[in-house]
Amino acid sequence: MASTFVLQKETRAEDAEFKDAMHGKNATTKTGFLSALSKNTDAQQISVGEYFKFWDNKRPSNETEGDKTTRVEEYASLTKHYYNLVTDFYEYGWGKSFHFSRFYKGESFKQSIARHEHYLAYKMGIKPEMKVLDVGCGVGGPAMEICRFTACNITGLNNNDYQVERANHYAKSIGLGHKLNFVKGDFMQMSFEPGSFDAVYAIEATVHAPSLEGVYSEIYKVLKPGGTFGVYEWVMTDKYDETIPLHREICYGIEIGDGIPKMVKTEVAVQALKNCGFQIELQEDLAAKNDDVPWYYPLSGEWKYFRTPSDLLTIFRASWWGRQATMKILGVLEKLHLAPAGSQKVTEALEEAAMNLVLGAKLELFTPMMLFIAKKPL
């Protein structure tokens, strides 16, 4: 099988064929850890090779400008294979909404995730029956929640066939197949007609773009005049200085563990929106609110913030102890040929991301929730 699926210049048909080879019938029959164990070993090894070729034997101390350029130029392959490898771990450890959120004392994990999505929809002014685009929709968790919250119609765009299939399955399973539709596509080259949508949102997804101006310009194109774009953007803050080795190590750890071609600072996102013609109505860093409970507490394993018994398993899985347990178990299962080769390597990259996300947050170098609400002029 490894020789059959050459992953350069794939057509959409080949992408779908690779998805079937890697995940088989498990795309809708298994989830989380069981699904991660069920991947085809040959196909997984291809994805591991295609993703880690961008990172193996490289660190900030020895990476070249050519290395950075290659990641940016091959963003589609990098992101696609990243999510082939990590989607099951994300669902296992975090749920169907692959994003962070603010927390209130005594609030459950699921409540905080949903509130974060509701807040975006509220700030955007999404109304019933609006035609809305979700850019980088994952497995559809936010779209399902926002649809139920607003009664709008949502199209989700994603370049990973596995996630698209799962998202459509989930939508139908909760009776929202008539309101939600998830499609394969590249957000840098959208095939929708200009002015197709009343509103567009992206939740921690456009960070995977090789250029924010490039993806924002595509969003601008498919928005109707007067339409609204809302985004929770991952950015490095004004305190980040790439010339400081610790800062670059933190940024690099986030990039390698989260499938990001290149992180940028807030000012780059602001200028990109303006260059595309958007009028910025709101800019708000929700991670800089001095909340009693920090957004990263599940990753840091600070149990003093834990309040809701129903979240015990989720918080444990996301914590350092839970991540270590997952890595060790997968290492043993790989040796016993009960988990596909490369599984532990994937979780090690996720661990590096988690540690640097927390450190970046504590040093105020990084935010995963820089909120922009922008309008396309009439």
SVG drawing of the C-alpha trace seen along z (x, -y; Angstrom):
<svg xmlns="http://www.w3.org/2000/svg" viewBox="-34 -50 56 57">
<polyline fill="none" stroke="black" stroke-width="0.4" points="0.0,0.0 2.8,-2.4 4.0,-2.3 0.4,-2.9 -0.2,-6.2 2.4,-8.7 1.3,-11.9 2.7,-14.5 0.3,-16.5 -2.6,-14.5 -6.0,-14.9 -9.1,-15.0 -9.9,-11.5 -6.5,-10.4 -7.0,-12.3 -10.3,-10.4 -8.6,-7.1 -5.9,-7.8 -8.4,-8.6 -10.2,-5.3 -6.8,-3.5 -5.8,-5.1 -9.1,-5.0 -11.1,-2.4 -14.6,-2.1 -13.7,-3.7 -14.3,-7.2 -17.8,-7.0 -17.9,-3.8 -15.1,-4.5 -13.9,-7.6 -11.0,-8.8 -8.4,-6.4 -10.0,-3.3 -10.0,-5.0 -6.4,-6.1 -5.4,-2.4 -7.4,-1.3 -5.5,-3.3 -3.8,-1.4 -0.1,-1.1 1.3,-1.6 -0.9,-4.7 0.0,-6.1 3.7,-5.7 3.2,-7.8 1.4,-10.5 4.1,-10.5 6.8,-10.8 5.0,-13.5 4.4,-15.6 7.6,-15.2 9.8,-15.8 9.2,-19.5 10.5,-19.1 12.9,-16.2 16.5,-17.1 15.5,-20.8 15.3,-23.2 15.3,-27.0 19.1,-26.9 19.7,-25.2 16.6,-25.8 17.1,-27.8 15.1,-30.3 14.6,-27.6 13.0,-25.3 10.6,-28.1 9.8,-28.8 9.2,-25.1 6.6,-24.8 4.8,-27.9 4.8,-26.7 3.6,-23.2 1.0,-24.3 -1.8,-22.2 0.1,-19.0 1.5,-19.9 -2.0,-20.7 -3.7,-17.8 -1.3,-15.2 -1.2,-16.8 -5.0,-16.3 -4.8,-12.8 -2.5,-12.1 -4.0,-14.1 -7.8,-14.2 -8.5,-11.1 -6.3,-12.3 -8.0,-15.7 -11.4,-14.1 -10.2,-11.7 -8.7,-14.4 -10.7,-17.5 -14.0,-16.8 -15.5,-17.8 -14.6,-21.5 -10.8,-21.9 -10.3,-25.2 -9.6,-26.9 -12.0,-29.1 -12.2,-31.2 -13.4,-29.7 -15.6,-30.9 -15.4,-29.4 -17.7,-26.4 -18.3,-26.2 -18.0,-22.9 -15.5,-22.4 -18.3,-21.8 -20.2,-24.9 -17.1,-27.1 -16.4,-25.7 -20.1,-26.3 -20.1,-29.8 -16.9,-30.7 -18.7,-29.7 -21.9,-31.6 -19.9,-34.7 -18.5,-34.7 -21.9,-34.2 -23.4,-37.0 -20.7,-39.5 -21.1,-38.7 -24.8,-39.2 -25.6,-35.8 -29.4,-35.4 -31.8,-32.6 -31.5,-31.3 -28.4,-33.3 -26.0,-31.6 -22.7,-31.2 -19.3,-29.7 -17.1,-28.0 -13.5,-28.2 -11.5,-25.3 -14.4,-23.5 -12.7,-20.5 -15.1,-17.7 -18.0,-20.2 -18.3,-20.8 -18.5,-24.6 -20.8,-24.6 -23.3,-22.3 -23.3,-24.5 -23.6,-27.8 -26.4,-26.3 -28.4,-25.3 -27.7,-28.7 -28.7,-30.8 -30.7,-28.6 -28.5,-29.6 -27.4,-27.5 -23.7,-26.6 -21.3,-25.3 -18.0,-24.0 -14.8,-24.1 -11.9,-21.7 -9.0,-20.3 -9.0,-17.0 -11.3,-14.3 -11.4,-12.4 -12.7,-15.4 -15.2,-16.2 -16.7,-12.7 -16.9,-12.8 -18.4,-16.2 -21.2,-15.3 -21.8,-12.1 -22.1,-14.0 -24.5,-16.6 -26.8,-13.9 -26.7,-12.0 -28.1,-14.9 -30.7,-15.8 -29.0,-18.8 -28.1,-17.4 -30.5,-19.8 -28.8,-22.8 -25.2,-21.8 -23.0,-20.8 -19.3,-20.1 -17.2,-20.1 -13.6,-19.5 -11.6,-22.6 -8.6,-24.8 -9.3,-28.1 -6.6,-29.7 -8.5,-28.8 -12.2,-28.8 -14.5,-27.6 -17.6,-29.4 -19.1,-32.1 -18.3,-35.7 -20.7,-37.1 -22.1,-33.7 -22.3,-34.1 -24.0,-36.5 -21.3,-35.8 -18.0,-33.9 -16.2,-32.8 -13.0,-30.9 -12.1,-29.5 -8.4,-29.0 -8.1,-27.7 -6.6,-30.4 -3.3,-30.1 -2.7,-27.2 -2.7,-29.5 0.6,-30.3 -0.5,-34.0 -3.2,-35.6 -3.7,-38.2 -4.2,-35.3 -6.9,-33.5 -8.6,-36.8 -8.8,-37.9 -10.6,-34.7 -13.0,-35.2 -13.6,-38.8 -14.4,-37.5 -17.1,-35.0 -18.7,-37.5 -21.7,-39.5 -21.2,-43.3 -22.1,-44.4 -21.3,-40.8 -19.4,-40.1 -16.2,-38.1 -15.4,-36.9 -12.3,-35.1 -10.5,-33.8 -6.9,-34.1 -3.7,-32.4 -1.0,-35.1 2.2,-36.0 1.7,-39.1 3.6,-42.4 5.8,-41.0 7.2,-38.3 10.7,-38.9 11.9,-36.3 15.5,-37.3 15.3,-36.0 16.1,-32.3 13.5,-31.3 10.8,-33.2 11.6,-31.4 11.8,-28.0 8.3,-28.6 6.9,-29.7 8.6,-26.7 7.2,-24.3 3.7,-25.6 4.3,-25.3 5.7,-21.8 3.0,-20.4 0.0,-22.2 0.8,-21.9 1.5,-25.6 3.7,-26.8 4.6,-30.0 3.2,-31.9 2.8,-35.7 2.3,-38.6 -1.0,-40.5 0.1,-43.4 0.3,-41.1 -3.3,-40.0 -4.5,-43.6 -2.7,-44.7 -3.9,-41.7 -7.5,-42.5 -7.0,-46.1 -5.1,-45.2 -8.0,-43.0 -10.5,-45.8 -12.1,-44.8 -13.3,-47.4 -12.3,-46.2 -15.2,-46.8 -13.7,-44.9 -10.3,-43.7 -10.2,-41.9 -7.7,-39.5 -9.8,-37.3 -6.8,-35.7 -5.8,-39.0 -8.7,-39.4 -7.0,-38.5 -9.6,-35.7 -9.5,-33.9 -9.3,-30.6 -6.8,-30.8 -7.7,-29.5 -4.8,-27.0 -5.6,-25.4 -6.6,-22.0 -3.2,-21.7 -1.2,-22.9 -3.0,-20.4 -3.7,-23.0 -6.2,-21.0 -7.0,-23.9 -9.3,-25.3 -11.1,-22.0 -14.7,-22.2 -17.0,-20.0 -16.9,-16.2 -18.2,-15.6 -15.0,-17.1 -12.7,-14.9 -11.8,-12.6 -11.4,-15.4 -9.2,-17.5 -7.1,-14.4 -6.5,-13.5 -5.5,-17.1 -3.2,-17.5 0.5,-16.6 -0.2,-13.4 -2.8,-12.3 -0.6,-13.2 2.3,-11.2 0.0,-8.2 -1.2,-8.3 2.4,-8.5 3.6,-5.6 0.6,-3.4 1.0,-4.1 4.7,-3.3 3.9,0.1 1.1,0.8 3.4,-0.1 5.9,2.4 3.2,5.0 2.0,4.0 -1.4,3.1 -1.0,-0.6 0.2,-1.9 3.8,-2.9 4.4,-6.5 1.6,-7.0 3.9,-7.8 5.9,-10.3 2.7,-12.1 1.8,-12.4 5.3,-13.6 4.8,-16.5 1.4,-17.3 3.2,-17.3 5.7,-19.8 2.9,-22.0 1.0,-21.8 4.1,-22.7 4.9,-25.7 1.3,-26.9 1.2,-27.1 4.7,-28.7 3.8,-31.2 0.6,-32.1 2.3,-32.6 4.9,-34.9 2.2,-36.7 3.8,-35.9 0.9,-34.0 -2.9,-34.1 -5.2,-31.6 -8.2,-34.0 -7.4,-37.3 -11.0,-38.2 -11.6,-40.2 -15.0,-41.3 -14.7,-42.8 -17.1,-44.1 -17.0,-44.0 -18.2,-47.5 -21.4,-47.9"/>
</svg>
